[in-house]
């Protein structure tokens, strides 16, 4: 299969590209190199990547020029740092919504399958005492979450109106090698702990998240390329609820550092609980997470020790 990946030099895009190439796919990457691992270009950039820093990956005419002879587009490119989207909502909406629309138009004109990277942020905070399945109410807390809902609805509309094949992945908190500081709490805590500093837990530390390792997510995206989700989004997560306090303590334990976590001011816009249900992915597509949080954190901490990241 011939696959185009937007955001191919980002955290998820790099892992997915490497995996697909090693399994015999033909991959062409598209990236503007303004994301959070730009400083690691020597490690992540591939010779087949198209640099659209001048044209803009959201430029529909430019995208249409190179999608011929392609079977599917995996659209990962977006403003993904949630805090930045809170500070600059207009830019987030422009990039994350108009970008989806233009990629969908390219897919419609060339009859291509589209895999869209949505997010668990569309749910906001868990409203029940059980993990959130795909029928949980939509209630985003940030412009990023709102932009992902808009992208999902555009995909559903193009499927209904034009018969376009669109698969939507709702991934929870992804972590692993190549994820750098500024793109998640795990890199922030790891950096501080390995430098002998206390991880700073915002608020009371009882906020919870569902952390899923990058290798499991790569398997999910290959599944999304090969299967048909029939227009409905699918959760990909660990199914385990972890508090920020417990996460900090686990990173300290794994690193062996002689530090203790401490508290900082809370961010009012953050969801209180986020905890996913992956049973649909298992039931319909035989997917389930394979790597536990402790195992994944050990892999990330060991990788971090040998890489200089910012």
C-alpha beads as a LAMMPS data file, in Angstrom:
LAMMPS data file: protein, C-alpha beads

310 atoms
309 bonds

1 atom types
1 bond types

-500.0 500.0 xlo xhi
-500.0 500.0 ylo yhi
-500.0 500.0 zlo zhi

Masses

1 110.0

Atoms # bond

1 1 1 0.000 0.000 0.000
2 1 1 1.037 3.584 -0.644
3 1 1 0.489 5.726 2.449
4 1 1 0.865 9.463 3.037
5 1 1 1.384 10.612 6.621
6 1 1 0.925 14.268 7.535
7 1 1 2.937 15.175 10.607
8 1 1 5.345 12.395 9.650
9 1 1 8.307 13.840 11.568
10 1 1 6.391 14.296 14.806
11 1 1 6.275 11.964 17.781
12 1 1 3.579 9.584 16.525
13 1 1 4.388 10.144 12.855
14 1 1 8.016 9.079 13.210
15 1 1 7.149 5.855 15.014
16 1 1 4.362 5.050 12.561
17 1 1 6.542 5.778 9.540
18 1 1 9.314 3.505 10.768
19 1 1 6.852 0.728 11.523
20 1 1 5.096 0.881 8.166
21 1 1 8.360 0.961 6.234
22 1 1 9.628 -2.078 8.120
23 1 1 6.437 -3.923 7.184
24 1 1 6.648 -3.293 3.444
25 1 1 4.459 -0.205 3.005
26 1 1 5.450 2.653 0.716
27 1 1 5.335 5.829 2.801
28 1 1 5.570 9.484 1.894
29 1 1 5.730 11.965 4.730
30 1 1 4.534 15.559 4.954
31 1 1 5.682 17.877 7.730
32 1 1 6.292 21.564 8.396
33 1 1 8.915 20.911 11.117
34 1 1 7.394 23.347 13.603
35 1 1 6.296 20.722 16.128
36 1 1 7.758 19.826 19.493
37 1 1 10.589 17.560 18.305
38 1 1 11.986 19.947 15.697
39 1 1 15.252 20.040 17.631
40 1 1 15.648 16.317 16.949
41 1 1 15.378 16.536 13.160
42 1 1 18.607 14.638 12.642
43 1 1 17.021 11.648 14.308
44 1 1 13.507 11.845 12.943
45 1 1 13.731 13.296 9.460
46 1 1 13.458 10.834 6.601
47 1 1 14.751 11.404 3.055
48 1 1 11.249 10.961 1.642
49 1 1 9.655 13.641 3.837
50 1 1 8.172 16.630 2.025
51 1 1 8.944 19.865 3.861
52 1 1 5.894 22.119 3.672
53 1 1 7.117 24.774 6.072
54 1 1 6.697 27.387 3.314
55 1 1 3.612 26.053 1.542
56 1 1 1.827 24.840 4.691
57 1 1 0.432 21.313 5.009
58 1 1 -3.007 22.878 5.347
59 1 1 -2.749 24.213 1.779
60 1 1 -5.287 22.115 -0.116
61 1 1 -3.877 22.813 -3.587
62 1 1 -0.425 21.735 -2.479
63 1 1 -1.730 18.520 -0.899
64 1 1 -3.685 17.584 -4.003
65 1 1 -0.498 17.793 -6.077
66 1 1 1.148 14.782 -4.452
67 1 1 -1.666 12.419 -3.445
68 1 1 -1.974 10.660 -6.785
69 1 1 -1.211 6.934 -6.686
70 1 1 -1.836 6.929 -2.946
71 1 1 -4.144 4.478 -1.139
72 1 1 -4.689 6.326 2.151
73 1 1 -3.733 9.430 4.088
74 1 1 -3.082 9.286 7.828
75 1 1 -3.699 12.820 9.070
76 1 1 -1.681 13.357 12.249
77 1 1 -0.577 16.957 11.645
78 1 1 -2.092 19.410 14.138
79 1 1 -1.373 21.844 16.932
80 1 1 -1.219 19.232 19.691
81 1 1 0.196 21.050 22.729
82 1 1 -2.997 21.702 24.639
83 1 1 -1.646 24.587 26.704
84 1 1 -0.630 26.443 23.542
85 1 1 -4.096 26.000 22.054
86 1 1 -5.557 27.535 25.231
87 1 1 -3.326 30.590 24.749
88 1 1 -3.845 30.792 20.953
89 1 1 -7.268 29.287 20.178
90 1 1 -7.678 30.949 16.774
91 1 1 -4.478 29.424 15.457
92 1 1 -5.427 26.012 16.811
93 1 1 -8.838 26.094 15.159
94 1 1 -7.375 27.304 11.866
95 1 1 -4.697 24.617 11.703
96 1 1 -6.643 21.755 13.227
97 1 1 -9.970 22.298 11.464
98 1 1 -9.077 23.847 8.112
99 1 1 -6.242 21.343 7.802
100 1 1 -8.669 18.426 8.174
101 1 1 -11.047 19.963 5.638
102 1 1 -8.315 20.381 3.041
103 1 1 -6.995 16.854 3.485
104 1 1 -10.544 15.524 3.186
105 1 1 -10.967 17.472 -0.043
106 1 1 -7.792 15.907 -1.427
107 1 1 -9.102 12.476 -0.434
108 1 1 -12.485 13.170 -2.032
109 1 1 -10.980 14.306 -5.315
110 1 1 -8.732 11.250 -5.539
111 1 1 -11.049 8.729 -3.812
112 1 1 -8.613 7.980 -0.988
113 1 1 -9.148 6.592 2.483
114 1 1 -8.557 9.028 5.355
115 1 1 -7.451 8.104 8.872
116 1 1 -7.987 11.042 11.217
117 1 1 -6.193 11.406 14.552
118 1 1 -8.796 12.669 16.988
119 1 1 -8.257 12.596 20.748
120 1 1 -9.737 11.628 24.101
121 1 1 -9.842 15.391 24.728
122 1 1 -13.215 15.410 22.971
123 1 1 -14.736 13.744 26.056
124 1 1 -13.518 16.266 28.605
125 1 1 -13.794 14.842 32.111
126 1 1 -15.246 11.409 32.842
127 1 1 -18.875 11.824 33.904
128 1 1 -19.294 8.255 35.195
129 1 1 -17.637 5.828 37.607
130 1 1 -16.617 3.537 34.749
131 1 1 -14.197 4.091 31.847
132 1 1 -15.371 6.218 28.936
133 1 1 -16.537 4.304 25.891
134 1 1 -17.309 5.802 22.494
135 1 1 -20.844 6.747 23.625
136 1 1 -19.668 8.897 26.524
137 1 1 -20.976 12.497 26.207
138 1 1 -18.785 14.915 24.266
139 1 1 -17.699 17.841 26.444
140 1 1 -14.282 19.305 25.553
141 1 1 -12.492 21.525 28.067
142 1 1 -10.064 23.165 25.614
143 1 1 -9.910 24.634 22.094
144 1 1 -7.826 21.591 21.147
145 1 1 -10.641 19.241 22.147
146 1 1 -13.181 21.393 20.306
147 1 1 -11.032 21.352 17.162
148 1 1 -10.888 17.561 17.257
149 1 1 -14.672 17.319 17.497
150 1 1 -14.957 19.551 14.444
151 1 1 -12.523 17.286 12.597
152 1 1 -14.537 14.213 13.549
153 1 1 -17.778 15.763 12.312
154 1 1 -16.144 16.737 9.038
155 1 1 -14.997 13.138 8.556
156 1 1 -18.495 11.835 9.296
157 1 1 -20.022 14.353 6.879
158 1 1 -17.662 13.408 4.052
159 1 1 -18.436 9.750 4.642
160 1 1 -22.199 10.321 4.529
161 1 1 -22.337 12.855 1.679
162 1 1 -19.498 11.666 -0.582
163 1 1 -19.074 8.038 0.445
164 1 1 -15.488 8.700 1.510
165 1 1 -13.834 6.055 3.667
166 1 1 -12.909 7.784 6.934
167 1 1 -11.625 6.204 10.136
168 1 1 -11.365 8.215 13.351
169 1 1 -9.020 7.220 16.178
170 1 1 -9.589 8.557 19.681
171 1 1 -6.283 7.961 21.412
172 1 1 -5.762 8.738 25.062
173 1 1 -2.476 9.992 26.596
174 1 1 0.287 8.627 24.384
175 1 1 3.888 8.499 25.620
176 1 1 7.236 6.993 24.671
177 1 1 10.609 7.748 23.038
178 1 1 10.843 10.960 20.978
179 1 1 8.256 12.659 23.155
180 1 1 9.930 15.772 24.495
181 1 1 9.354 18.281 27.252
182 1 1 6.386 20.520 26.539
183 1 1 4.358 17.757 24.926
184 1 1 3.258 15.862 28.012
185 1 1 3.576 15.395 31.740
186 1 1 5.730 12.263 31.476
187 1 1 8.649 14.037 29.732
188 1 1 8.378 16.953 32.174
189 1 1 8.464 14.706 35.245
190 1 1 11.218 12.526 33.784
191 1 1 13.435 15.507 32.995
192 1 1 13.100 16.926 36.473
193 1 1 13.609 13.634 38.276
194 1 1 16.684 12.651 36.245
195 1 1 18.160 16.071 37.014
196 1 1 17.628 15.610 40.745
197 1 1 14.600 17.912 40.947
198 1 1 11.176 17.253 42.395
199 1 1 8.370 16.667 39.896
200 1 1 5.813 19.439 40.363
201 1 1 2.270 18.092 40.469
202 1 1 -0.310 20.714 39.528
203 1 1 -3.192 20.915 41.962
204 1 1 -3.853 18.102 44.429
205 1 1 -2.502 15.434 42.074
206 1 1 -5.741 13.468 42.072
207 1 1 -6.463 14.237 38.420
208 1 1 -6.315 11.000 36.442
209 1 1 -5.299 10.041 32.934
210 1 1 -5.113 6.905 30.800
211 1 1 -1.528 6.496 29.547
212 1 1 -0.910 4.289 26.509
213 1 1 2.508 3.429 25.076
214 1 1 3.465 4.515 21.554
215 1 1 4.058 0.967 20.260
216 1 1 0.455 0.051 21.050
217 1 1 -0.752 3.186 19.255
218 1 1 1.318 2.400 16.160
219 1 1 -0.485 -0.941 15.983
220 1 1 -3.782 0.936 16.281
221 1 1 -2.963 3.186 13.324
222 1 1 -1.951 0.288 11.114
223 1 1 -5.283 -1.280 12.023
224 1 1 -7.050 1.951 11.046
225 1 1 -5.323 1.860 7.654
226 1 1 -6.379 -1.720 6.972
227 1 1 -9.869 -1.924 8.524
228 1 1 -13.148 -0.022 8.238
229 1 1 -14.493 1.614 11.403
230 1 1 -17.858 2.144 9.648
231 1 1 -17.844 5.859 10.377
232 1 1 -17.681 5.594 14.168
233 1 1 -14.674 6.729 16.240
234 1 1 -12.742 4.062 18.132
235 1 1 -10.959 4.432 21.489
236 1 1 -7.346 3.316 21.837
237 1 1 -6.152 3.420 25.436
238 1 1 -4.776 1.327 28.288
239 1 1 -8.011 1.017 30.243
240 1 1 -6.089 1.943 33.411
241 1 1 -6.776 5.113 35.412
242 1 1 -3.625 6.668 36.920
243 1 1 -3.492 9.741 39.141
244 1 1 -0.816 12.375 38.601
245 1 1 0.489 11.665 42.109
246 1 1 0.908 7.973 41.313
247 1 1 2.538 8.779 37.986
248 1 1 5.124 11.037 39.640
249 1 1 5.857 8.432 42.321
250 1 1 6.298 5.706 39.707
251 1 1 8.770 7.775 37.670
252 1 1 10.739 8.514 40.856
253 1 1 10.769 4.796 41.714
254 1 1 11.922 3.744 38.240
255 1 1 14.659 6.367 38.072
256 1 1 15.923 5.633 41.576
257 1 1 16.213 9.369 42.296
258 1 1 16.242 10.695 45.838
259 1 1 13.496 13.265 45.349
260 1 1 9.867 13.700 46.349
261 1 1 7.010 15.195 44.412
262 1 1 5.618 18.566 45.405
263 1 1 2.529 20.509 44.457
264 1 1 2.022 23.586 42.318
265 1 1 -1.008 25.656 41.275
266 1 1 -3.762 23.847 39.396
267 1 1 -4.868 24.656 35.849
268 1 1 -8.601 25.214 35.934
269 1 1 -9.301 24.015 32.403
270 1 1 -7.916 20.500 32.784
271 1 1 -10.317 17.525 32.908
272 1 1 -10.507 15.955 36.364
273 1 1 -10.652 12.350 35.158
274 1 1 -9.846 10.732 31.829
275 1 1 -10.069 6.957 31.627
276 1 1 -10.838 4.965 28.496
277 1 1 -12.657 1.805 27.495
278 1 1 -10.995 -0.069 24.593
279 1 1 -13.481 -2.958 24.415
280 1 1 -14.830 -1.939 21.022
281 1 1 -11.324 -2.039 19.554
282 1 1 -10.889 -5.526 21.021
283 1 1 -14.319 -6.802 20.073
284 1 1 -14.328 -5.599 16.480
285 1 1 -10.629 -5.406 15.574
286 1 1 -8.824 -7.667 18.059
287 1 1 -6.724 -4.749 19.402
288 1 1 -5.684 -4.408 22.996
289 1 1 -2.771 -2.669 24.756
290 1 1 0.228 -4.879 25.406
291 1 1 2.594 -2.633 27.391
292 1 1 1.862 -1.696 31.015
293 1 1 2.530 1.790 32.342
294 1 1 5.474 0.647 34.455
295 1 1 7.047 -1.234 31.539
296 1 1 6.505 1.709 29.195
297 1 1 7.942 4.208 31.671
298 1 1 11.045 2.060 32.102
299 1 1 11.526 2.128 28.320
300 1 1 11.035 5.888 28.183
301 1 1 13.340 6.670 31.119
302 1 1 16.116 4.512 29.629
303 1 1 15.690 6.204 26.250
304 1 1 15.700 9.648 27.859
305 1 1 19.005 8.961 29.631
306 1 1 20.797 8.527 26.291
307 1 1 19.189 11.374 24.337
308 1 1 19.583 15.102 24.690
309 1 1 16.143 16.649 24.363
310 1 1 14.677 20.038 25.211

Bonds

1 1 1 2
2 1 2 3
3 1 3 4
4 1 4 5
5 1 5 6
6 1 6 7
7 1 7 8
8 1 8 9
9 1 9 10
10 1 10 11
11 1 11 12
12 1 12 13
13 1 13 14
14 1 14 15
15 1 15 16
16 1 16 17
17 1 17 18
18 1 18 19
19 1 19 20
20 1 20 21
21 1 21 22
22 1 22 23
23 1 23 24
24 1 24 25
25 1 25 26
26 1 26 27
27 1 27 28
28 1 28 29
29 1 29 30
30 1 30 31
31 1 31 32
32 1 32 33
33 1 33 34
34 1 34 35
35 1 35 36
36 1 36 37
37 1 37 38
38 1 38 39
39 1 39 40
40 1 40 41
41 1 41 42
42 1 42 43
43 1 43 44
44 1 44 45
45 1 45 46
46 1 46 47
47 1 47 48
48 1 48 49
49 1 49 50
50 1 50 51
51 1 51 52
52 1 52 53
53 1 53 54
54 1 54 55
55 1 55 56
56 1 56 57
57 1 57 58
58 1 58 59
59 1 59 60
60 1 60 61
61 1 61 62
62 1 62 63
63 1 63 64
64 1 64 65
65 1 65 66
66 1 66 67
67 1 67 68
68 1 68 69
69 1 69 70
70 1 70 71
71 1 71 72
72 1 72 73
73 1 73 74
74 1 74 75
75 1 75 76
76 1 76 77
77 1 77 78
78 1 78 79
79 1 79 80
80 1 80 81
81 1 81 82
82 1 82 83
83 1 83 84
84 1 84 85
85 1 85 86
86 1 86 87
87 1 87 88
88 1 88 89
89 1 89 90
90 1 90 91
91 1 91 92
92 1 92 93
93 1 93 94
94 1 94 95
95 1 95 96
96 1 96 97
97 1 97 98
98 1 98 99
99 1 99 100
100 1 100 101
101 1 101 102
102 1 102 103
103 1 103 104
104 1 104 105
105 1 105 106
106 1 106 107
107 1 107 108
108 1 108 109
109 1 109 110
110 1 110 111
111 1 111 112
112 1 112 113
113 1 113 114
114 1 114 115
115 1 115 116
116 1 116 117
117 1 117 118
118 1 118 119
119 1 119 120
120 1 120 121
121 1 121 122
122 1 122 123
123 1 123 124
124 1 124 125
125 1 125 126
126 1 126 127
127 1 127 128
128 1 128 129
129 1 129 130
130 1 130 131
131 1 131 132
132 1 132 133
133 1 133 134
134 1 134 135
135 1 135 136
136 1 136 137
137 1 137 138
138 1 138 139
139 1 139 140
140 1 140 141
141 1 141 142
142 1 142 143
143 1 143 144
144 1 144 145
145 1 145 146
146 1 146 147
147 1 147 148
148 1 148 149
149 1 149 150
150 1 150 151
151 1 151 152
152 1 152 153
153 1 153 154
154 1 154 155
155 1 155 156
156 1 156 157
157 1 157 158
158 1 158 159
159 1 159 160
160 1 160 161
161 1 161 162
162 1 162 163
163 1 163 164
164 1 164 165
165 1 165 166
166 1 166 167
167 1 167 168
168 1 168 169
169 1 169 170
170 1 170 171
171 1 171 172
172 1 172 173
173 1 173 174
174 1 174 175
175 1 175 176
176 1 176 177
177 1 177 178
178 1 178 179
179 1 179 180
180 1 180 181
181 1 181 182
182 1 182 183
183 1 183 184
184 1 184 185
185 1 185 186
186 1 186 187
187 1 187 188
188 1 188 189
189 1 189 190
190 1 190 191
191 1 191 192
192 1 192 193
193 1 193 194
194 1 194 195
195 1 195 196
196 1 196 197
197 1 197 198
198 1 198 199
199 1 199 200
200 1 200 201
201 1 201 202
202 1 202 203
203 1 203 204
204 1 204 205
205 1 205 206
206 1 206 207
207 1 207 208
208 1 208 209
209 1 209 210
210 1 210 211
211 1 211 212
212 1 212 213
213 1 213 214
214 1 214 215
215 1 215 216
216 1 216 217
217 1 217 218
218 1 218 219
219 1 219 220
220 1 220 221
221 1 221 222
222 1 222 223
223 1 223 224
224 1 224 225
225 1 225 226
226 1 226 227
227 1 227 228
228 1 228 229
229 1 229 230
230 1 230 231
231 1 231 232
232 1 232 233
233 1 233 234
234 1 234 235
235 1 235 236
236 1 236 237
237 1 237 238
238 1 238 239
239 1 239 240
240 1 240 241
241 1 241 242
242 1 242 243
243 1 243 244
244 1 244 245
245 1 245 246
246 1 246 247
247 1 247 248
248 1 248 249
249 1 249 250
250 1 250 251
251 1 251 252
252 1 252 253
253 1 253 254
254 1 254 255
255 1 255 256
256 1 256 257
257 1 257 258
258 1 258 259
259 1 259 260
260 1 260 261
261 1 261 262
262 1 262 263
263 1 263 264
264 1 264 265
265 1 265 266
266 1 266 267
267 1 267 268
268 1 268 269
269 1 269 270
270 1 270 271
271 1 271 272
272 1 272 273
273 1 273 274
274 1 274 275
275 1 275 276
276 1 276 277
277 1 277 278
278 1 278 279
279 1 279 280
280 1 280 281
281 1 281 282
282 1 282 283
283 1 283 284
284 1 284 285
285 1 285 286
286 1 286 287
287 1 287 288
288 1 288 289
289 1 289 290
290 1 290 291
291 1 291 292
292 1 292 293
293 1 293 294
294 1 294 295
295 1 295 296
296 1 296 297
297 1 297 298
298 1 298 299
299 1 299 300
300 1 300 301
301 1 301 302
302 1 302 303
303 1 303 304
304 1 304 305
305 1 305 306
306 1 306 307
307 1 307 308
308 1 308 309
309 1 309 310
